[in-house]
Amino acid sequence: MCCQTIIVCCSVVLNEQTAKKQKELPLCIYQDLTIQHSAGGSARMSLLILVSIFACSASVMYLVYRNFPELSDDEMEKIKIPKDMDDAKALGTVLSKYKDTYYTQVLVAYFATYVFLQTFAIPGSIFLSILSGYLYPFPLALFLVCLCSGLGASFCYMLSYLVGRPVVYRYLTERAQKWSQQVDKHRNHLINYIIFLRITPFLPNWFINITSPVINVPLGVFFIGTFLGVAPPSFVAINAGTTLYKLTTAGEAVSWNSLAVLGVLAVLSILPVCFQKKLQQKLE
């Protein structure tokens, strides 16, 4: 998709110009640059770039929508980003009707919508995760949700790298500093740490996405950690999607048993780190 290509290309160019400077500057120095980076010109330019990328992405979404099979007026009203479980059920009804005949179009529309929501931190992806369990076989649904989450979060990461720094500098400096300290402690096993954060609710996903480039979390590690980390909670949502029409709220997709399983998986993701630290202490 053209919008993602723009983000990737711009990110590569900027990365070549500033990678060395980023590695040399800790986050505390970024505080001194707050006024400079959040000045009117910088903020206006960032806003202009963000609006341009969003407009490009919205245009792609419109083309995807236009490529969809011809729908009745009633069905067209149901083709929208779900805000609640009723919207998800209505959308599932339409997509399931056309999925077999227009398999590729439905799959592309689902993929593009999910990535779009993740890229711009727009609520609604949880309903799409549940919906995937209703539309597709479990293995495909799980892979699709993990891939969309990983790509969408990575595009959000690159978007923040390009235009989100003034926001972080001005509004999230203190929180970003605290998380930067935690990241430095886990710098040697960042993948495990990202997986742990994705499974647990300690930090909002949008916060992780937009601050990671500022505190020098490598994009490759970020993508892998996200891809693997979203699998356990997605497992729960997809499994609930198999009984979509029995659900009335997204909260019903999570049971005490599923929470217990997520807790165990979160502990397992961080165990290798604990063992490694203890081993290093003994060797020292």
Secondary structure, DSSP 8 states (H G I E B T S, - for coil): -HHHHHHHHHHHHHHHHHHHHHHH--HHHHHHTHHHHTSHHHHHHHHHHHHHHHHHHHHHHHHHHHTS----HHHHHH-S--SSHHHHHHHHHHHHHHHTTTHHHHHHHHHHHHHHHHHTT-S-HHHHHHHHHHHS-HHHHHHHHHHHHHHHHHHHHHHIIIIIHHHHHHHSHHHHHHHHHHHHHTGGGHHHHHHHHHHSSSS-HHHHHHHTTTTT--HHHHHHHHHHHTHHHHHHHHHHHTTGGG-SSGGGG--HHHHHHHHHHHHHHHHHHHHHHHHHHHH-
